[in-house]
């Protein structure tokens, strides 16, 4: 890019920094009297429901059960609104003790109130199938909740006695929840020394994409050093949470550590096993092959682990200002569906996005659905790279999905993690397609293509490698507490297998498992990314081959929220995730991109 254009971009970026969100649609602040009022109203209604319905579901007529579910849903949504606000506030101010105290206070009050409502799900699950079916047939109002009841009753074989369920629910604050909070506050406070500065997590990981290899090495050394200093704590958190999961899985009679996550994701164990096996078999054809190509491209005999996300030699050293990223993403959605673009535009216009990096803020990215009566909020740390543009497109895909699914109501708007990634990854594909189409320079097109391949490898190969690490860790934890060295060895084994022989993985990389929040927040979450990527690859191929009527079917898929399962959602597109060839179809898209990149590189020579 000419120097003048770079200067203009820098000036534009300075004039329009990434936005910070406005949470006013939830509450005006922690002292907003509506928070206390909503909690009191929820407590009163929960007590009324407990008094009027507890112990009676087996004999209540269908219309009364429908009334119970309507009122139960309203209480849960009221609690969800307050808790969402506390979560979002805490996500941007993790080092603020006042905010931390507010967040914990809300968690405790919400847990206390929701404990009085546990009887609803427990008693519905004790109804016999024939009895429930008869009542669903009697009441259209009750039948509306059929998808929610179906998902709830999938857990019937794993439900414990009422008092045990209540103890687990209430004790979560001081058991699992307390360890998760300790991890979050510790990682948010980490500072990494780099060339005379103290950088946040998002800032130091941004340095791993620096064109200067020495800068990447120094950044990696800083990460390894700081993680190593806190490793004893991270090992304790990991061991404790893995043991906690083992105990509860045993009580609930789950056959494997991953089984509870699969059930929550409404996907069969064998489907997930097939995904993991397909990706693992593809390591040599995808990641090994690409990273060998990247090493040659960089002129290196072997890649170091800090070269994994290194920019390519021809990649321009530039940052896109926030407004340009906004226009790119909004334009990509608009070309696909004006309806979806109108939703995306609201996120920008109404300040539903927090993208400005700052100390104490969550270092990752997410889209929080809050409650159907309000709207989602997006959090990310925008640094101006193409990857950040893709992250923006990804999180806004979640936002679009959540907005369209809100019509299903609080209990049925949410989707399992496996399907929650559909719209987000599809949004990335739309944005990548727009970037590639707009780029006329052959060299820049190759760089874009390589960047997309790397993102797909990070989403598929890396996340399945993470899942393999979790499987190994939880299996080994059953034999006893693991040392830092033993956890590090499991991590290195999986990384060597997935990244391939192009990499030299040094000893200090053995601590890098410890910063990944998904292992702590939601065990086995990570395979959902690979599930979503492969699913969308197959879905996007259908769109390219048969565009007629696709947008309408896709919008209906998003509107369904949690009312349909993966086979029902994919059937209109002629796809089935249970088909043994389904995963190879998605992986084949990545291989096709690598084929194309190799061909373009050969032609350039």
C-alpha positions in Angstrom: 0.0 0.0 0.0 1.4 3.5 -0.8 2.7 5.4 2.2 0.0 8.1 1.8 -2.8 5.5 2.0 -1.2 4.0 5.1 -1.1 7.4 6.7 -4.7 8.1 5.8 -5.7 4.8 7.4 -3.8 5.6 10.5 -5.5 9.0 10.7 -8.9 7.4 10.1 -8.2 4.9 12.9 -7.2 7.6 15.3 -10.4 9.6 14.4 -12.7 6.6 14.8 -11.5 4.2 17.5 -13.3 0.9 18.1 -16.6 1.4 20.1 -17.5 0.6 23.6 -20.9 -0.8 24.2 -23.9 0.9 25.9 -25.6 -1.5 28.3 -28.4 0.9 29.0 -30.9 -1.4 27.3 -30.4 -3.7 30.2 -29.8 -1.4 33.1 -28.4 2.1 33.7 -25.7 0.9 36.1 -25.1 -1.4 39.1 -27.1 1.0 41.3 -30.1 1.0 39.0 -33.1 0.4 41.3 -34.7 -1.7 38.6 -32.1 -4.5 39.3 -33.3 -4.9 42.9 -36.9 -4.6 41.7 -36.5 -7.3 39.1 -34.8 -9.6 41.6 -37.6 -9.0 44.2 -40.3 -9.6 41.6 -38.6 -12.8 40.4 -38.2 -14.0 44.0 -41.9 -13.4 44.7 -43.1 -15.2 41.6 -40.7 -18.1 42.2 -42.1 -18.5 45.7 -45.7 -18.3 44.3 -44.9 -21.0 41.7 -43.2 -23.2 44.4 -46.3 -22.9 46.6 -48.8 -23.4 43.9 -47.3 -26.1 41.8 -44.5 -28.0 43.6 -45.2 -31.7 44.1 -48.4 -31.5 41.9 -47.2 -31.8 38.3 -48.2 -35.5 38.1 -51.9 -34.6 38.7 -52.2 -31.2 37.1 -54.3 -30.8 33.9 -52.6 -29.8 30.7 -53.7 -26.2 30.7 -52.3 -25.7 34.2 -49.0 -27.2 33.1 -48.9 -24.7 30.3 -49.6 -21.9 32.7 -46.7 -23.1 34.9 -44.3 -23.1 32.0 -45.4 -19.6 30.8 -44.8 -18.2 34.3 -41.6 -20.2 34.8 -40.2 -18.9 31.5 -41.0 -15.3 32.5 -39.2 -15.7 35.9 -36.2 -17.2 34.2 -36.0 -14.4 31.6 -36.2 -11.8 34.4 -33.3 -13.5 36.2 -31.5 -13.9 32.9 -31.7 -10.2 32.2 -30.1 -9.2 35.6 -27.4 -11.9 35.3 -26.6 -11.0 31.7 -26.0 -7.4 32.8 -23.7 -8.5 35.6 -21.8 -10.8 33.3 -21.3 -8.2 30.6 -20.2 -5.5 33.1 -17.7 -7.9 34.7 -16.3 -9.0 31.2 -15.0 -5.4 30.7 -13.9 -4.7 34.2 -12.5 -7.8 35.7 -10.0 -6.0 37.9 -12.6 -3.7 39.4 -13.3 -5.0 42.9 -16.6 -3.2 43.1 -17.8 -4.7 39.9 -16.5 -8.1 41.0 -18.5 -7.8 44.2 -21.6 -6.8 42.3 -21.2 -9.7 39.9 -20.8 -12.2 42.7 -23.8 -10.7 44.6 -26.0 -11.1 41.5 -24.8 -14.7 41.0 -25.7 -15.6 44.6 -29.1 -14.0 44.5 -30.0 -15.5 41.1 -28.9 -18.9 42.3 -30.9 -18.6 45.5 -34.1 -17.6 43.5 -33.6 -20.2 40.8 -33.2 -22.9 43.4 -36.9 -22.6 44.2 -37.7 -23.4 40.6 -35.7 -26.6 40.3 -38.8 -28.6 40.9 -40.2 -27.6 37.5 -37.6 -29.5 35.5 -37.2 -32.3 38.0 -41.0 -33.1 38.1 -41.5 -32.8 34.4 -38.8 -35.4 34.0 -40.6 -37.7 36.4 -43.7 -37.8 34.2 -44.1 -41.0 32.2 -43.8 -40.6 28.4 -47.4 -41.7 27.7 -48.8 -39.4 30.4 -46.9 -36.4 29.0 -47.8 -37.1 25.4 -51.5 -37.3 26.4 -51.4 -33.9 28.0 -49.4 -32.4 25.1 -52.2 -33.5 22.8 -54.8 -31.8 25.1 -53.3 -28.4 25.1 -51.8 -26.4 22.2 -50.3 -24.0 24.7 -48.4 -26.8 26.4 -47.5 -28.4 23.0 -45.7 -25.2 22.1 -43.0 -26.2 24.6 -42.6 -29.7 23.1 -39.0 -29.0 21.8 -37.9 -27.7 25.2 -39.4 -30.7 26.9 -37.8 -33.0 24.5 -34.4 -31.5 25.2 -35.0 -31.5 28.9 -36.1 -35.1 29.0 -33.0 -36.3 27.2 -31.3 -35.8 30.7 -33.9 -38.1 32.5 -31.5 -41.1 32.8 -28.9 -38.8 34.4 -31.2 -36.9 36.8 -30.5 -37.3 40.6 -32.7 -37.1 43.6 -34.3 -33.7 44.1 -32.3 -32.7 47.2 -29.1 -33.8 45.5 -29.9 -31.6 42.5 -30.7 -28.7 44.8 -27.4 -29.1 46.7 -25.4 -29.2 43.5 -27.1 -26.1 42.1 -26.6 -24.1 45.3 -23.1 -25.3 46.0 -22.0 -24.4 42.4 -21.3 -20.9 43.7 -18.6 -22.0 46.1 -17.3 -25.0 44.2 -17.0 -24.9 40.4 -18.2 -21.3 40.0 -15.6 -20.1 42.5 -12.7 -21.8 40.7 -13.9 -20.4 37.3 -14.0 -16.9 38.8 -10.5 -17.3 40.2 -9.2 -18.3 36.8 -10.9 -15.4 35.1 -9.7 -12.8 37.5 -6.2 -14.2 37.4 -5.9 -14.2 33.7 -7.4 -10.8 33.3 -4.8 -9.4 35.7 -1.8 -10.9 33.8 0.7 -8.5 32.3 3.4 -9.5 29.9 6.7 -7.7 29.7 7.7 -6.7 26.2 10.3 -4.2 25.3 9.9 -2.0 28.3 6.0 -2.2 28.3 3.5 -4.3 30.3 1.0 -5.7 27.8 -2.4 -7.2 28.3 -3.2 -10.7 27.0 -4.8 -9.4 23.8 -1.9 -7.1 23.2 0.8 -9.7 23.7 -1.0 -12.3 21.5 -1.3 -9.6 18.8 2.6 -9.4 18.8 2.7 -13.0 17.8 1.5 -11.8 14.4 4.3 -9.3 14.0 6.3 -9.4 10.8 9.5 -9.2 12.9 10.4 -12.7 13.8 12.5 -11.6 16.8 9.4 -9.6 18.1 7.4 -12.8 17.9 10.0 -14.8 19.7 10.2 -12.2 22.5 6.4 -12.1 22.8 6.3 -15.9 23.0 9.0 -15.9 25.6 7.0 -13.4 27.6 3.8 -15.5 27.4 5.7 -18.7 28.4 7.4 -16.8 31.3 4.2 -15.3 32.8 2.2 -18.5 32.4 5.0 -20.4 34.0 4.9 -18.0 37.0 1.2 -18.8 37.5 1.4 -22.4 36.5 0.9 -23.8 40.0 -2.5 -22.0 40.3 -3.6 -23.1 36.8 -2.6 -26.7 37.5 -4.7 -26.6 40.8 -7.7 -25.1 39.0 -7.5 -27.7 36.2 -7.1 -30.7 38.6 -9.9 -29.5 40.8 -12.4 -28.9 38.0 -11.5 -32.2 36.3 -12.1 -34.1 39.5 -15.3 -32.2 40.2 -16.5 -33.2 36.7 -15.5 -36.8 37.3 -17.5 -37.0 40.5 -20.6 -35.5 39.0 -20.3 -37.6 35.8 -20.1 -40.7 38.0 -23.2 -39.8 40.0 -25.1 -39.1 36.8 -23.8 -42.3 35.1 -22.3 -40.7 32.0 -20.1 -43.3 30.3 -17.3 -40.8 29.2 -16.2 -37.3 30.2 -17.3 -35.9 26.8 -20.8 -37.6 27.0 -22.5 -34.9 29.1 -21.3 -32.2 26.6 -22.6 -34.2 23.7 -26.0 -34.6 25.3 -26.2 -30.9 26.0 -25.2 -30.3 22.4 -28.0 -32.6 21.2 -25.6 -34.6 19.2 -24.9 -38.3 19.4 -21.6 -39.6 20.8 -20.9 -41.5 17.5 -21.4 -38.3 15.4 -18.8 -36.5 17.5 -16.5 -39.5 17.5 -16.7 -39.6 13.7 -15.9 -35.8 13.5 -12.8 -36.3 15.7 -11.6 -39.3 13.8 -12.1 -37.6 10.4 -10.2 -34.5 11.4 -7.4 -36.5 13.1 -7.0 -38.6 9.9 -6.8 -35.3 7.9 -4.0 -33.8 10.0 -1.3 -34.8 7.4 -3.4 -33.7 4.4 -4.3 -30.3 5.9 -2.2 -28.9 8.7 1.1 -30.9 8.0 0.8 -30.0 4.4 0.0 -26.3 4.8 2.6 -25.6 7.5 5.3 -27.3 5.3 4.3 -24.9 2.6 4.3 -22.0 5.0 7.9 -22.9 6.1 9.1 -22.9 2.5 7.3 -19.6 1.9 9.0 -18.0 4.9 12.3 -19.5 3.9 12.7 -21.5 7.0 13.8 -25.1 7.5 11.5 -25.5 10.5 8.8 -23.4 12.1 9.0 -22.4 15.7 5.7 -22.3 17.6 5.7 -18.5 17.5 5.7 -18.7 13.7 2.3 -20.5 13.6 0.3 -17.2 13.0 3.2 -15.3 11.5 2.3 -13.0 8.6 3.6 -14.1 5.2 6.5 -12.2 3.6 4.2 -10.5 1.0 1.5 -9.6 3.6 1.2 -5.9 3.8 2.0 -4.5 7.3 -1.2 -2.5 7.7 -4.2 -2.3 10.0 -7.7 -1.7 8.9 -9.5 1.1 10.8 -12.7 0.1 12.6 -14.9 1.9 10.1 -13.4 0.0 7.2 -14.0 -3.3 9.0 -17.6 -2.3 9.7 -18.2 -1.5 6.0 -16.6 -4.7 4.8 -18.6 -6.9 7.2 -21.9 -5.0 6.7 -21.4 -5.1 2.9 -20.8 -8.9 2.9 -24.0 -9.5 4.8 -26.0 -7.1 2.7 -25.0 -8.8 -0.6 -26.2 -12.1 0.9 -29.4 -11.0 2.7 -30.7 -7.4 3.2 -32.7 -8.7 6.1 -29.6 -10.0 7.9 -27.7 -6.8 7.0 -30.4 -4.7 8.7 -29.8 -6.6 11.9 -26.0 -6.3 11.6 -26.4 -2.6 11.0 -28.2 -2.2 14.3 -25.3 -3.6 16.3 -23.1 -0.8 14.9 -25.7 2.0 15.1 -27.0 1.2 18.5 -23.7 0.5 20.3 -24.2 -3.2 20.9 -20.5 -3.9 20.3 -17.5 -3.4 22.7 -14.4 -3.7 20.5 -11.8 -1.3 22.1 -8.9 -3.2 23.8 -8.2 -2.0 27.4 -6.8 -3.4 30.6 -9.1 -5.6 32.7 -11.3 -6.5 29.8 -11.9 -10.1 28.7 -9.1 -11.0 26.2 -11.3 -13.1 23.9 -14.4 -12.5 21.9 -18.1 -13.5 22.3 -21.7 -12.6 21.5 -23.9 -12.8 24.6 -27.6 -13.4 23.8 -28.9 -11.7 27.0 -32.7 -12.3 26.8 -35.2 -12.2 23.9 -36.8 -9.1 25.3 -33.6 -7.1 24.9 -30.9 -8.0 22.3 -27.4 -9.6 22.1 -24.1 -7.8 22.8 -20.7 -8.4 21.1 -17.4 -8.2 22.8 -14.0 -8.4 21.0 -10.6 -6.7 21.0 -10.2 -5.1 17.7 -6.5 -4.7 16.6 -7.1 -3.9 12.9 -5.8 -7.2 11.4 -7.8 -9.2 8.8 -8.3 -11.8 11.5 -10.0 -9.2 13.6 -12.3 -8.4 10.7 -13.2 -12.1 10.5 -13.8 -12.2 14.2 -16.2 -9.3 13.9 -18.0 -11.1 11.1 -18.1 -14.3 13.3 -19.5 -12.7 16.4 -22.1 -10.7 14.4 -23.2 -14.0 12.9 -24.0 -15.1 16.4 -25.8 -11.9 17.0 -28.0 -12.3 13.8 -28.8 -15.9 14.9 -29.8 -14.8 18.4 -31.9 -12.0 17.1 -33.8 -14.2 14.7 -34.2 -17.0 17.2 -35.6 -14.6 19.9 -39.1 -15.2 18.5 -39.0 -18.7 20.1 -39.0 -17.3 23.6 -36.4 -17.5 26.4 -36.6 -21.3 26.9 -36.3 -22.2 23.2 -34.3 -19.4 21.6 -30.9 -20.9 22.5 -29.2 -23.4 20.3 -26.7 -26.1 21.3 -23.0 -25.2 20.9 -22.7 -27.3 17.7 -25.4 -25.4 15.9 -24.6 -22.0 17.6 -21.5 -21.8 15.4 -23.4 -22.1 12.2 -24.3 -18.5 11.6 -21.0 -17.2 12.9 -18.9 -19.3 10.6 -21.2 -18.6 7.7 -20.7 -14.9 8.4 -16.9 -15.4 8.2 -17.4 -17.2 4.8 -19.4 -14.3 3.5 -16.9 -11.8 4.6 -13.9 -13.8 3.2 -15.7 -14.1 -0.1 -16.2 -10.4 -0.3 -12.6 -9.6 0.6 -11.3 -12.1 -2.0 -13.6 -10.9 -4.7 -12.6 -7.2 -4.1 -8.9 -8.0 -4.2 -7.4 -7.8 -7.8 -3.7 -8.1 -6.9 -2.6 -11.7 -7.4 -0.1 -11.5 -4.5 -2.6 -10.1 -2.1 -5.2 -12.7 -3.1 -2.7 -15.5 -2.3 -2.1 -13.9 1.1 -5.8 -13.7 1.7 -6.2 -17.3 0.7 -3.4 -18.4 3.0 -4.9 -16.4 5.9 -8.3 -18.1 5.3 -6.6 -21.5 5.3 -4.9 -20.7 8.6 -8.2 -19.6 10.2 -9.8 -22.8 9.1 -6.9 -24.8 10.5 -7.2 -22.9 13.8 -11.0 -23.6 13.8 -10.9 -27.3 12.8 -7.5 -28.8 13.4 -6.5 -26.8 16.4 -9.9 -27.2 18.2 -10.0 -30.9 17.6 -6.4 -31.1 19.0 -7.7 -29.2 22.0 -10.5 -31.7 22.3 -8.0 -34.6 22.1 -6.0 -32.9 24.9 -9.1 -32.6 27.1 -10.0 -36.2 26.5 -6.5 -37.3 27.5 -6.4 -35.0 30.5 -9.8 -36.1 31.9 -9.0 -39.8 31.3 -5.7 -39.4 33.2 -7.2 -37.4 36.0 -9.3 -40.4 36.9 -6.1 -42.1 37.9 -5.0 -39.3 40.2 -3.9 -35.7 40.4 -1.7 -34.6 37.5 1.5 -32.6 37.8 2.4 -29.6 35.6 4.9 -31.8 33.8 2.3 -34.5 33.1 -0.3 -32.0 31.8 2.4 -30.3 29.7 3.4 -33.7 28.2 -0.2 -34.4 27.1 -0.3 -31.0 25.6 3.0 -31.4 23.7 2.0 -34.8 22.4 -1.2 -33.5 20.9 0.4 -30.4 19.4 3.2 -32.4 17.8 0.6 -34.8 16.2 -1.7 -32.1 14.9 0.9 -29.5 13.8 3.2 -31.9 12.1 6.9 -32.2 11.4 7.3 -28.7 10.0 7.3 -27.4 13.6 10.0 -27.4 16.3 8.1 -27.3 19.6 10.4 -26.1 22.3 10.0 -27.0 26.0 8.6 -23.7 27.1 5.5 -24.3 24.9 4.4 -26.9 27.3 2.6 -24.3 29.5 0.5 -22.8 26.8 -2.5 -25.0 27.6 -3.1 -23.0 30.7 -4.4 -19.8 29.2 -7.3 -21.4 27.2 -10.5 -20.4 29.0 -12.8 -23.0 27.3 -11.1 -25.8 29.2 -12.2 -24.1 32.4 -15.5 -22.5 31.5 -17.1 -25.3 29.4 -15.2 -28.6 29.1 -15.2 -30.1 25.6 -16.8 -26.9 24.2 -14.0 -26.7 21.6 -15.1 -29.4 19.2 -18.2 -27.3 18.5 -16.0 -24.9 16.5 -14.8 -27.8 14.2 -18.4 -29.1 14.0 -19.6 -25.7 12.9 -16.8 -25.1 10.4 -17.3 -28.4 8.6 -21.0 -28.0 8.7 -20.8 -24.5 7.2 -18.3 -25.6 4.6 -20.9 -28.2 3.4 -23.7 -25.6 3.7 -21.8 -22.9 1.8 -21.1 -25.4 -1.0 -24.8 -25.9 -1.3 -25.3 -22.2 -1.5 -22.7 -21.8 -4.3 -24.2 -24.7 -6.2 -27.9 -24.1 -5.7 -28.4 -20.4 -4.7 -32.1 -20.3 -5.7 -34.2 -20.3 -2.5 -31.1 -20.8 -0.2 -31.4 -17.5 1.7 -35.0 -18.1 2.7 -34.2 -21.7 3.9 -31.1 -20.4 5.8 -33.1 -17.7 7.5 -35.7 -20.3 8.6 -32.8 -22.4 10.0 -31.7 -19.4 12.1 -35.3 -18.6 13.2 -35.8 -22.1 14.5 -33.4 -21.5 17.5 -33.4 -24.5 19.7 -36.7 -26.0 18.4 -35.0 -28.3 15.9 -32.0 -30.7 16.0 -29.2 -30.9 13.5 -30.7 -33.5 11.3 -34.0 -31.6 11.1 -32.2 -28.3 10.3 -30.0 -29.7 7.6 -32.5 -31.9 5.8 -33.9 -29.0 3.6 -30.4 -28.6 2.3 -29.9 -32.3 1.5 -27.3 -32.6 4.3 -26.9 -35.1 7.2 -24.2 -34.9 9.9 -24.8 -38.5 10.6 -23.6 -39.5 7.1 -20.1 -40.9 7.4 -19.0 -38.8 4.3 -20.4 -35.6 5.8 -17.2 -34.6 7.6 -15.0 -35.4 4.7 -17.1 -33.1 2.6 -16.4 -30.2 5.0 -12.7 -31.1 5.3 -12.4 -31.3 1.5 -13.2 -27.6 1.2 -10.1 -26.8 3.3 -8.0 -29.2 1.2 -9.4 -27.5 -1.9 -8.2 -24.1 -0.7 -4.7 -25.6 -0.1 -4.7 -27.1 -3.6 -5.6 -23.7 -5.0 -2.9 -21.9 -3.1 -0.3 -24.4 -4.2 -1.3 -24.0 -7.8 -1.2 -20.2 -7.6 2.2 -20.3 -5.9 3.5 -22.6 -8.6 2.1 -20.3 -11.3 3.7 -17.3 -9.7 7.1 -18.9 -9.9 
